[in-house]
């Protein structure tokens, strides 16, 4: 959903932007990133390291935020005209805490539960779910974190896109590359007892 949404934002804005996918996980997460590349992404970064294992939401958001800073510095040349587009929640943790924690780590605004975006007057307007209905908002300044609650327009991989994705390099970073302050079990604020 987040990838299709980012693709729509790039298309609607008419700007020549990049879609860079980022995932933190084991080496096999490369398969998901290749699928993202086959759908429309321009680049992919896999944050993978045994030191990152066992992370709670804090120790997940912190390394992701450090990786985003590195992406902005090294791949976007320090440009602040970007959006961090996230799914609302992961399928394994289901807490919906990581995206807002990433926003907090990066000191950015967060527009949560987005279902639609429209490009008007040279800026995006986002429709988001609120208690009792929906609301249309815009970011006062960029960058901003967006969480996607629902998006009905999936973007499918093409044969040509899949061939292209299989030839592309996936950037791999470990804990030493990003130098995050809270990683793995030691950086977690919570412990699962049972």
C-alpha positions as CSV (number, residue, x, y, z in Angstrom):
1,X,0.0,0.0,0.0
2,X,2.7,2.5,1.0
3,X,4.7,1.8,-2.2
4,X,1.6,2.3,-4.5
5,X,0.8,5.4,-2.6
6,X,4.3,6.8,-3.0
7,X,4.1,6.0,-6.7
8,X,0.8,7.9,-7.1
9,X,2.3,10.9,-5.2
10,X,5.3,11.0,-7.6
11,X,3.1,10.7,-10.6
12,X,0.5,13.3,-9.5
13,X,3.1,15.9,-8.5
14,X,4.8,15.8,-11.9
15,X,8.1,16.1,-10.2
16,X,11.1,13.9,-11.1
17,X,11.4,12.3,-7.7
18,X,12.9,9.0,-6.4
19,X,11.2,6.2,-4.5
20,X,13.7,4.6,-2.2
21,X,12.5,1.6,-0.2
22,X,13.9,0.8,3.2
23,X,13.5,-2.3,5.2
24,X,15.0,-3.5,8.5
25,X,15.2,-7.3,8.7
26,X,17.1,-10.5,8.0
27,X,18.9,-11.0,4.7
28,X,15.8,-12.8,3.3
29,X,14.0,-9.4,3.4
30,X,15.9,-8.7,0.1
31,X,13.1,-10.6,-1.7
32,X,10.5,-8.0,-0.6
33,X,12.8,-5.2,-1.7
34,X,13.2,-6.8,-5.1
35,X,9.5,-6.9,-5.4
36,X,9.3,-3.2,-4.5
37,X,11.9,-2.5,-7.2
38,X,9.8,-4.5,-9.7
39,X,6.7,-2.4,-8.9
40,X,8.2,1.1,-9.2
41,X,10.9,1.8,-6.7
42,X,14.2,3.4,-7.9
43,X,16.4,2.1,-5.1
44,X,16.3,-0.2,-2.2
45,X,18.2,-0.3,1.1
46,X,18.2,-3.3,3.4
47,X,19.2,-2.6,7.0
48,X,20.3,-6.0,8.2
49,X,22.6,-7.1,11.1
50,X,22.4,-9.7,13.9
51,X,22.9,-6.8,16.3
52,X,19.5,-5.4,15.3
53,X,17.6,-8.6,16.2
54,X,15.1,-8.8,19.1
55,X,14.2,-5.1,18.8
56,X,11.1,-3.6,20.3
57,X,9.4,-0.6,18.6
58,X,11.9,1.9,20.0
59,X,14.9,-0.2,18.9
60,X,13.2,-0.6,15.5
61,X,12.3,3.1,15.0
62,X,15.7,4.4,16.1
63,X,17.8,2.4,13.5
64,X,15.3,3.2,10.8
65,X,15.5,6.9,11.6
66,X,19.3,6.7,11.5
67,X,19.1,4.9,8.1
68,X,16.7,7.6,6.8
69,X,19.2,10.3,7.8
70,X,21.9,8.4,5.9
71,X,19.6,8.1,2.9
72,X,18.9,11.8,2.9
73,X,22.6,12.6,3.3
74,X,24.1,10.2,0.8
75,X,21.3,9.4,-1.7
76,X,19.3,12.6,-1.7
77,X,22.3,14.9,-1.3
78,X,20.8,16.5,1.8
79,X,17.5,17.6,0.1
80,X,14.7,18.2,2.6
81,X,11.9,18.0,0.0
82,X,10.8,14.4,0.8
83,X,8.1,12.3,2.4
84,X,8.7,9.2,4.5
85,X,5.8,7.0,3.5
86,X,5.1,4.0,5.8
87,X,2.5,1.4,6.2
88,X,0.3,1.9,9.2
89,X,1.6,-1.1,11.1
90,X,3.6,-4.3,10.5
91,X,2.0,-7.7,10.3
92,X,4.2,-9.2,13.0
93,X,4.0,-6.5,15.8
94,X,0.7,-4.8,14.9
95,X,1.3,-1.9,17.3
96,X,1.3,0.9,14.8
97,X,4.0,2.6,17.0
98,X,7.1,2.5,14.7
99,X,6.1,5.2,12.1
100,X,5.2,7.9,14.7
101,X,8.3,6.9,16.7
102,X,10.4,7.4,13.5
103,X,8.8,10.9,13.1
104,X,9.7,11.6,16.7
105,X,13.3,10.4,16.2
106,X,13.6,12.6,13.1
107,X,11.8,15.6,14.7
108,X,9.2,15.6,11.9
109,X,5.5,15.9,11.7
110,X,3.4,12.8,11.3
111,X,0.2,12.5,9.2
112,X,-1.4,9.2,10.3
113,X,-4.1,7.0,8.9
114,X,-4.0,8.5,5.4
115,X,-6.3,7.0,2.7
116,X,-5.9,9.5,-0.2
117,X,-3.6,12.2,-1.6
118,X,-4.3,14.9,-4.1
119,X,-1.8,17.4,-5.5
120,X,-3.4,20.9,-5.5
121,X,-1.9,24.3,-5.6
122,X,1.7,22.9,-5.8
123,X,1.3,20.8,-2.6
124,X,-0.3,17.6,-1.4
125,X,-3.6,17.4,0.5
126,X,-4.1,14.2,2.4
127,X,-7.3,12.6,3.5
128,X,-7.0,10.8,6.8
129,X,-9.2,8.8,9.1
130,X,-10.2,10.5,12.3
131,X,-12.7,9.6,15.0
132,X,-16.2,9.9,13.4
133,X,-15.1,10.4,9.8
134,X,-12.2,11.9,7.8
135,X,-10.2,15.1,7.5
136,X,-8.2,16.7,4.8
137,X,-4.8,18.1,5.9
138,X,-1.6,19.3,4.4
139,X,1.9,19.3,5.8
140,X,3.0,22.8,7.1
141,X,6.6,21.9,6.1
142,X,8.6,19.1,4.7
143,X,9.9,16.5,5.3
144,X,7.0,14.7,7.0
145,X,6.2,11.1,7.9
146,X,2.9,9.7,6.5
147,X,1.3,6.4,7.5
148,X,-1.0,4.7,5.0
149,X,-4.2,3.1,6.5
150,X,-5.8,2.1,3.3
151,X,-5.1,2.5,-0.3
152,X,-7.3,0.8,-3.0
153,X,-5.1,1.1,-6.0
154,X,-2.4,-1.6,-6.0
155,X,0.5,-1.4,-8.3
156,X,1.5,-4.7,-9.8
157,X,4.9,-5.9,-10.9
158,X,5.5,-6.2,-14.6
159,X,7.7,-8.8,-16.4
160,X,10.0,-6.0,-17.5
161,X,10.0,-4.5,-14.0
162,X,10.9,-7.9,-12.5
163,X,13.8,-8.3,-14.9
164,X,15.0,-4.8,-14.1
165,X,14.7,-5.5,-10.4
166,X,16.7,-8.7,-10.5
167,X,19.6,-6.7,-12.1
168,X,19.6,-3.9,-9.6
169,X,21.8,-3.6,-6.6
170,X,20.3,-3.5,-3.1
171,X,22.2,-1.4,-0.7
172,X,23.0,-3.2,2.5
173,X,23.8,-1.5,5.7
174,X,24.6,-2.9,9.1
175,X,24.5,-1.4,12.6
176,X,28.1,0.0,12.1
177,X,27.0,1.8,9.0
178,X,24.2,3.8,10.6
179,X,25.5,4.1,14.2
180,X,22.1,4.1,15.8
181,X,21.8,4.7,19.5
182,X,19.2,2.1,20.3
183,X,19.6,-1.3,18.7
184,X,18.5,-4.8,19.3
185,X,17.6,-6.3,22.6
186,X,20.0,-4.0,24.5
187,X,18.5,-0.9,23.0
188,X,14.9,-2.0,23.6
189,X,12.8,-0.3,26.3
190,X,10.6,-3.4,26.7
191,X,11.2,-7.1,27.3
192,X,8.9,-10.0,26.3
193,X,8.7,-12.3,29.3
194,X,6.3,-14.8,27.7
